[in-house]
Amino acid sequence: MNFWDFKRSPASVRLLVEFAQERGLDASKILARSRLKEADLNDPAIELEANQELCVVGNLIRACRQPGLGLEVGMRYNFASYGLWGLGLISSATAGDAMALALRFIPLTFAFCRISGGLDGEMYTVTFEAPDVEPAIQRFLVERDVAAASRLMKEVMGPEFALSRFTLKHTVERGPGWIEGLLRIGGVRPEFGASSNSLSCDLKLLGLRLPQANPVTVAMCERACEELMERRRARLGTGEYLRQYLAATPLNMTPDLLQAARALGLSDRTLKRRLQDEGISYRMLLAEVRGRQANQLLEDETLSLTQIAERMGFSDLSSFSQAYKRWFGVSPSAARYGALGSAS
């Protein structure tokens, strides 16, 4: 299952906005281009697309610009952040039961990593596979998902819990506060530059009886999670799945049709046929998505056209300008100064 297959609660975006506001940042800046208003974040009936949260994450990264940001943000997530999924974990009979429930209903969380768990000798290891998004956002999401999971494991298993290992593939400059916070939660210092992103604990911990175990509550939560999974599963056509996939891929790493088909679990022939049935083509969708992304970058007046061209993966400004004219019929410089409003 991919993160774009499911809609999500606004609770995570609300946490990101609150984090930014504590640092004196304006909520509207963090929500820019996400199609969200601050009032939406307190509406339990609203369900977001993954791309909306990714947009907010990108805004937060650009506004804060600090190493280890994802680790610091991830420590803000607790079992209450996840609603019924979180309640089901702490109501499970044992830590092992909680882990099984957690992995079964991962799409109900805010994770973007592909998360899996398994035995590793005398340890149980949870692995976090990085999502295929642009590097800065990818780094943040890996840090956030791993740190959030570490805190959640501590909350579920209680005072006896301690990690045996905490690894991240990338390196992080040590910033004030977050290393100490991770030590308080997991009891172990993160290892950077490792071969995987993972959390490991003693296998014996999975047998711990949880203090708040309640079979009635956990059964209720399981049923509710199953219903919520079914409701949130996006009922989308192939074209919309492809739009979401393309929007989540790094700007400078445009996938071809074969790569896109593999990501969606299809053959290239099947993807092409399904798109034809919907009256669209891969090239049309790619132009639509990249054109929209270019317009979002053009709204940021701190970026020069050359910088935008580089971010979009073009070899030079001329190539970007030619592509933009194919998409919209005007140059990017004309669009930036208002011509796009009348052209589109």
N, C-alpha and C positions, 0 to 999 in steps of 0.2 A: 504494500500500500504506500502511496506517495502522499506528501503533505497537502498537495493541491487537490486530492480526491475528497477532502472533507472541509466543511465550514467550521468555524471556531467561535468560542465565546469572546466577548470584548474585554474580559477581565485582564488578559495579559497586556493588551494595549493600554488599558487604564493604569496598570502598574508602571509601564514604561513612561507614560505621561507624568505620573506622580513623581517618579524618580527625577525626571527632567525639571519639574517645577521646584523640587527641593534645591536644585542647583541654579535657580533663578531664571530658568528658560521659560518662554511662553508656550503654552499648550498648542496654540495655532501653528507655531513653527514646527513642532514635532509632528503634528497631524497633517501638515501640508501635503497636498496631492494624494492623500489616502482616501478621499471621499468620505471622511469621517468628521463629525463635530464632537466637541467635548461632551455635550449632552448625550450623544449616542453611547458613550462608554458606561453609562449607568442604566441602560435599557436592557433588561434581561431577555427581551424578545428579539434583539438584534443578533444576527450571526454574521461573522466576517469571512471574507475570502482570505486565503493565506497571503495573497499578494498585498492586501491592505496592511497586514501586520509587517510584512517585509518592508513596505514603504516607510512605516513608522520607525522601524529599526534603523533603516538607512539614514533617516533624518536625525535620530538620536546620536548615531555614530559621528555624523558630520558636525553636530552641535557640541558634543563633549570632547572628542578627540583625546582620549586617554587610554593608556595601555591597561589591559585587564578589565575593560569596561563590562564585558559580558559576564565575567566572574562576579563582579560586584553586583550587577543587576540580578544574576541568577540566585544569589543568596537572599533576595527579597521574596522569592516564591515559597509558599508553604502549603500544607495540605488543604487549607481553606481556599487557596487560590484556584483550586481545581474542581470545586463543587462536589458533586456526587462521586466522581472518580476518587477524589482525595478521601472522602468519608468512607468509601468502600475499603480503601487501603488500611486505615487505622482500625476498622471494625473487623478485619480478617482475623482468623484464629491464630495463625503463625506468620512469621516474617516471610517464609517461603510462599504461603498462600497469598500474601499481599503482593509479592513480586510477580507471581503468576497472573494475578488480576491486573496489575499495573501494565504488564507487557501485552496482555490480551486487548486492553482498551486504550493503548497508546494514542490513537487518533483523537481521543477526547482531551488530550493535553495540548500544550502550546509548543511542543517540540517540533523542530524542523529536521533534526538528525534522525537517521534510521537507527532505532535502538533495538538491541537484541541482548539476551542473557544466556549464559551457559557455564558449565563446570570447567574449571581450569586447575586441575590438580586438587589441592586442598582448599582452593578458593572458588568463590562464585564471582564471575566477572560480567559486568554490564558494559557493552561496547556501544560507542556512539559514532556512526558513520556520517561524515560531514555532508551536508546537502550541496547540490550543484548550483551554487549561487555565486555572485561576485566575491572576491577574496575577503574584503573587509567585513562584509555581512556574514560570510561563512565563518570567519574567526569568532565574531561576536556570538553567533548562534551556537557554535560548538561550546564555547565557554559558558554561555548561559544555560544550555541544556544539561551540561555535566554538573555545574555548580548547583542548579536547582534540584537535580536528582540526588546529589549528595545531601543536601539539607532535608529532602523528603525522606530519605533512608534513615537519617538520624531521628526525625520526628516519629516515624513509624516504629522503629526498633527500640527507641528509648536510650537510656543512659549506658546500657551495655554495648551499644553499637560503636564501632570504630572501623574505619577503612583500613585495609591492608596496603592498598595501593591506589593512587590517583594519578593518571597519566594524560598528558596532552601532546599531540604531535607537534604543535607549533611552540615557539618560545614567546615569553611575555616578560617585558620589563617589570620589575617589582614596583608596584605603586603603593601608596599609603593605605593601610587598612585592610585590603582584600586578602592578602596572604594570611594575616592573623585571623580574619573571619573564617577562612577555609579551614584553618587549623582547629578553631573552636568547634566547627561542625563535624569535620571528618576525622580529626585527630592525626592526620598525616600530611606532610608537605607535598604539594604537587610535583611530579617529575615532568619537565618540559623536554621537547625534542624526542619524545618516545615514538614507538612504532604504531601506536594506536591511541585513540581517545577512550579512556576506560575508567571504571570504578571497580575495585575488587575488595571483597570482604571474606572473612573466614567462613567456610561452608557451614560450620556449626551454628552460625548466627541465624541461618534460615529456619532452624528448628525452634527459635525463641517463641514462647507463647506471648501474644501481645496483650497488654494490660486492658485495652479497651475493646477486646474482642466481643462481638455480638452477632450471632448467627442470623438473627432476624434482620438486623440492619444491613449486613453484608449481602444477604439474599435480595433485599429490596434495592440496594445500590446496583447489584449486577443486572437485575431486570431493567432498571432505569437506564443504565449505561448501554445496554443492548438496544433499547428503544431510541436513545439519543444518537447512537452510532448510525442507526438506520436513517434517522431523520436528517442528520448532518451530512450523510454521504451525498455528495453533489450529484444531482441528476442532470448531467451535462452531455452534450453531444461531443463527438470527437474533436470538432473544431474548437470548442471552448476548452476542452482538456489541453489541446495543443497551445492555445493562447496562454493559458496559465503556466504551462511548462516553459514556453519561450520567454515569458515575462520574468521567470525566476532564474534563468540561466545568466551567467556573467555577460555583461554588455560586450566585452571584447572577445567572447568565445562563442560565436554564433554556430549552433549545431546545424548539420545538414539533415536532410530528410531521414536518412538511415539512422543517425544518432537519435533523432527525435522519436522514431518508431520504436527503437529499442527501449528508450526511457518510458514509453507508454505501454510496453509489453506487447507490441504488435510487429508484424513484418512490414517492411517498407511498402510492399504491394497492397497489403490490407489497409494501411494508413492512407495511401494514395486513393484507394477505391472509396473509402469512407468519406474522405474529404470531397471527392467528386460527387458523391451522393448528396452532400450538403451544399453543393454548388460553389465550393471554394477550392483553393489550391494552397499548397505549402508556401509558395512564393508570396501569395496574397497575404496570408496570415503573418508571415515574417515581416513583410513591409509594414503591415498595420501595427504590430507590436513594437518594432524598432522605431517607427515614426512617432508613436506615442511616447516612447522613452526619450527620444530626441527632444520632443517638445517640453517634456518635464525638465530636462537639463537646460533648455533655453530659458526657462523661467528663472533659473538661478543666475542673477546678473553678476555674481562674483566669478563665474566661469567664462573664459574667453571661448570663442568659436573653435580655436585650435585645441584647447583643453577638452571641449566637448567631443571633437572629432577623435581625439586620443582615447577618451573613455569609451566611445562607441566602437573602438577597434579599427578605425580607418587609418590608413597609412599616412594620410595628410589631409589638410583642410579641403583641398580641391576635391578629393574623392568623396568626402562627407557631403560637400555642397552639391555635387552631382547626384548623389543618392537622395538627398533631401528634395531636390527639385523633381525627381521622379515620383517621390511620394506625395508631394503637395503642390507642385507646380510653381513654387516660389523658392527663393534662396533662403537659407537659414538666417542670414542677416536681415532680410526683409521680414521674415516671420517674427524675429525678435522684436522688431519695431512696429508690430501691429498688422502687417499685411496678412498674416495667417488667419486672423479673425475673420476677414472677409473671404479669404480663399477657401477655408474649410467649412 
